[in-house]
């Protein structure tokens, strides 16, 4: 039963990885469905998702203030991709 639940709803470690991946690139429909189901039942991962959004907003604002230029989404996605690559995800 536990294996079925993890296949269907994902463990938290996989859910958080998918949230990070989703911010850097598109995820498959299956992954998106599994993540949304997990977020419906896991308050800890919902809280993590909110913090992730806040951190992304802060990063975007800080970088734009430092350089006095606008940062487009491709720059942010490029940065996230580099971080994920360095983390070997």
Secondary structure, DSSP 4 states (H G I P E B T S, - for coil): -HHHHHHHH--HHHHHHHHHHHHHS---HHHHHHHHHHHHH-HHHHHHHHHHHHHHHHHHHHHHHHHTS---HHHHHHHHHHHHHHTT-
